[in-house]
Amino acid sequence: TAPQPAADPNDLMRFIGPDGISGDPDDVTRFISAELAHLEGEDDVASVLLAPLTQPVERATGPSLASLAEWVQNDPVVGRSEASDESRTLHEAAAAKDPGLWRAQLGLALAKANGGSLADAVAPLSDLTQKFPDVPAVWNALGIVYGRLGWQPEQRRVVLELASRFSDPSALEAAASVYDARGDDTRADAAVARAQALDASDDIGLSRALRRRDYAAALAE
């Protein structure tokens, strides 16, 4: 049988109508639909779709609470202050439900950075790098906080840690810059080579040559 065109190419419209959410999707379909709405930049729709899975909180799962905590911050219907408070409450509930949810715990640590002294986020973020050492987002967040604080030695340490732990061209390019600043050409060359091996289209070699004003090498790239 030949495939037939759907009435609406957007499957999400099966659950969204002029009066709000329509139909009665099962929990898995509801969660997936909410995630798709979020990916399309419709966090207000995503929040409404997911709401039944997060109320009451006592019966909600950690992933549902963690997702809503992130989406409510971008919901245009909710005021900034209210969204911040609700997001923090949801992150706390998600972390209590499932201590293995790094997103919820990272959200709480970043809330400290946004709501008070930036330095207050350093300790919880450092703890998270020990608890979730294989999550790049946690290391990135710590590095960003160090950078904003102007703590350059600590930021450079995180940059090198990222390059060591994760096969990511961007992390390796940042590490090459640190090694160049130290005059360690051997390690810088190795970082560049690893980045290019991972992504042949990456222009790290060109960027590095221009940064060093090595125009002959830049032309060779």
C-alpha positions as CSV (number, residue, x, y, z in Angstrom):
1,T,0.0,0.0,0.0
2,A,1.4,3.4,-1.0
3,P,1.9,5.8,1.9
4,Q,-0.8,8.4,2.2
5,P,-0.1,12.1,3.0
6,A,-1.2,13.1,6.5
7,A,-3.7,15.9,7.0
8,D,-1.0,17.8,8.8
9,P,2.8,17.0,8.4
10,N,3.4,18.0,12.0
11,D,2.5,15.0,14.2
12,L,2.4,17.3,17.2
13,M,-0.8,18.9,15.9
14,R,-2.7,15.7,16.8
15,F,-2.4,16.7,20.4
16,I,-2.6,20.5,20.1
17,G,-5.7,22.4,19.2
18,P,-7.1,25.9,19.5
19,D,-8.3,25.2,23.0
20,G,-5.0,23.7,24.2
21,I,-4.1,20.0,24.5
22,S,-6.4,17.6,22.8
23,G,-6.7,13.9,22.8
24,D,-5.4,11.6,25.5
25,P,-1.9,10.5,24.6
26,D,-0.3,7.8,26.8
27,D,2.6,8.9,29.1
28,V,5.4,7.9,26.7
29,T,3.8,9.6,23.7
30,R,3.1,12.7,25.9
31,F,6.8,12.8,27.0
32,I,8.1,12.4,23.5
33,S,5.7,15.0,22.1
34,A,6.8,17.5,24.8
35,E,10.4,16.8,24.0
36,L,9.7,17.4,20.3
37,A,7.9,20.7,21.1
38,H,10.9,21.8,23.1
39,L,13.3,21.0,20.3
40,E,11.1,23.1,18.0
41,G,11.5,26.0,20.4
42,E,8.0,25.8,21.8
43,D,8.7,25.5,25.5
44,D,5.3,26.9,26.4
45,V,3.6,24.0,24.5
46,A,6.2,21.5,25.9
47,S,5.4,22.6,29.4
48,V,1.6,22.2,28.9
49,L,2.1,18.8,27.3
50,L,4.3,17.6,30.1
51,A,2.4,19.1,33.1
52,P,0.2,16.0,33.7
53,L,3.3,13.9,34.2
54,T,4.6,16.2,36.9
55,Q,1.5,16.7,39.0
56,P,1.4,15.8,41.7
57,V,5.1,16.0,42.3
58,E,5.0,13.0,44.6
59,R,4.0,10.7,41.7
60,A,6.2,12.3,39.0
61,T,9.4,10.8,37.8
62,G,12.8,12.6,38.1
63,P,13.3,13.0,34.3
64,S,9.9,14.6,33.8
65,L,10.6,17.0,36.6
66,A,14.1,17.8,35.3
67,S,12.8,18.5,31.8
68,L,10.0,20.8,33.0
69,A,12.5,22.6,35.2
70,E,14.5,23.5,32.1
71,W,11.6,24.3,29.8
72,V,9.7,26.6,32.3
73,Q,12.6,29.0,32.2
74,N,11.9,29.7,28.5
75,D,8.1,29.7,28.7
76,P,7.0,33.2,27.6
77,V,3.8,32.9,29.6
78,V,5.7,32.7,32.9
79,G,7.4,35.7,34.4
80,R,11.2,35.6,34.8
81,S,11.2,35.7,38.6
82,E,8.4,33.1,38.9
83,A,10.0,30.9,36.3
84,S,13.3,31.0,38.2
85,D,11.6,30.0,41.5
86,E,9.6,27.3,39.8
87,S,12.6,25.9,38.0
88,R,14.6,25.7,41.2
89,T,11.8,23.9,42.9
90,L,11.4,21.4,40.1
91,H,15.2,20.8,40.0
92,E,15.2,20.1,43.7
93,A,12.3,17.7,43.4
94,A,14.0,15.9,40.5
95,A,17.3,15.6,42.3
96,A,15.5,14.2,45.4
97,K,13.7,11.7,43.2
98,D,16.8,10.5,41.4
99,P,20.2,11.5,42.7
100,G,21.7,10.2,39.5
101,L,20.2,13.0,37.4
102,W,23.1,15.2,36.6
103,R,20.9,17.7,34.8
104,A,18.9,18.5,37.9
105,Q,21.9,18.9,40.1
106,L,23.7,21.0,37.5
107,G,20.6,23.2,37.3
108,L,20.7,23.8,41.1
109,A,24.4,24.6,41.0
110,L,23.9,27.1,38.2
111,A,20.9,28.6,40.1
112,K,23.3,29.6,42.8
113,A,25.5,31.3,40.3
114,N,22.6,33.2,38.8
115,G,20.9,34.1,42.1
116,G,23.9,35.1,44.3
117,S,27.6,35.3,44.2
118,L,29.2,33.6,41.2
119,A,31.8,32.1,43.5
120,D,29.1,30.2,45.4
121,A,28.7,28.0,42.4
122,V,32.3,26.8,42.4
123,A,32.1,24.3,45.2
124,P,28.9,22.5,44.0
125,L,30.2,22.4,40.4
126,S,33.5,21.0,41.6
127,D,31.7,18.4,43.5
128,L,29.6,17.5,40.4
129,T,32.8,17.0,38.4
130,Q,33.7,14.3,40.9
131,K,30.2,12.8,41.0
132,F,29.7,12.9,37.2
133,P,33.2,12.9,35.8
134,D,32.1,11.6,32.4
135,V,29.6,14.4,31.7
136,P,31.2,17.2,29.6
137,A,28.4,19.7,30.4
138,V,29.4,19.7,34.1
139,W,33.1,20.4,33.3
140,N,32.1,23.1,30.8
141,A,29.9,24.8,33.4
142,L,32.8,24.9,35.9
143,G,35.2,26.2,33.3
144,I,32.7,29.0,32.3
145,V,32.3,30.0,36.0
146,Y,36.1,30.1,36.5
147,G,36.4,32.3,33.4
148,R,33.8,34.7,34.5
149,L,35.5,34.9,37.9
150,G,38.8,35.6,36.2
151,W,40.4,32.5,37.8
152,Q,42.6,31.7,34.9
153,P,44.8,29.0,36.3
154,E,41.7,27.0,37.4
155,Q,40.0,27.6,34.1
156,R,43.1,26.4,32.2
157,R,43.1,23.3,34.4
158,V,39.5,22.5,33.4
159,V,40.3,23.1,29.7
160,L,43.1,20.6,29.8
161,E,40.9,18.1,31.8
162,L,38.1,18.4,29.1
163,A,40.6,17.7,26.3
164,S,42.0,14.7,28.2
165,R,38.7,13.2,29.0
166,F,36.6,13.8,25.9
167,S,37.3,13.4,22.2
168,D,36.0,16.8,21.2
169,P,37.7,19.0,18.6
170,S,36.6,22.2,20.4
171,A,38.0,21.0,23.7
172,L,41.3,20.0,22.0
173,E,41.5,23.4,20.2
174,A,41.2,25.2,23.6
175,A,43.8,22.9,25.1
176,A,46.2,23.7,22.2
177,S,45.8,27.4,23.0
178,V,46.7,26.7,26.6
179,Y,49.8,24.7,25.6
180,D,50.8,27.4,23.1
181,A,50.6,30.0,25.8
182,R,52.9,27.9,27.9
183,G,55.3,27.4,25.0
184,D,54.7,23.7,25.0
185,D,54.7,23.1,21.2
186,T,54.8,19.3,21.4
187,R,51.6,19.0,23.4
188,A,49.9,21.7,21.3
189,D,50.8,19.9,18.1
190,A,49.5,16.7,19.6
191,A,46.2,18.3,20.5
192,V,45.8,19.8,17.0
193,A,46.6,16.5,15.4
194,R,43.9,14.7,17.6
195,A,41.3,17.4,16.7
196,Q,42.0,17.1,13.0
197,A,41.9,13.3,13.2
198,L,38.4,13.6,14.7
199,D,37.2,16.1,12.2
200,A,39.2,16.6,9.0
201,S,37.1,19.7,8.1
202,D,38.0,21.5,11.4
203,D,40.0,24.6,10.7
204,I,41.9,24.4,14.0
205,G,45.2,24.4,12.2
206,L,44.4,27.6,10.4
207,S,43.1,29.3,13.5
208,R,46.2,28.3,15.4
209,A,48.5,29.6,12.7
210,L,46.7,32.9,12.5
211,R,46.8,33.2,16.3
212,R,50.5,32.7,16.3
213,R,50.9,35.0,13.2
214,D,52.5,32.1,11.4
215,Y,51.2,33.2,8.0
216,A,53.2,30.6,6.0
217,A,51.5,27.8,8.0
218,A,48.2,29.5,7.6
219,L,48.6,29.5,3.8
220,A,49.6,25.9,3.9
221,E,46.3,25.1,5.6
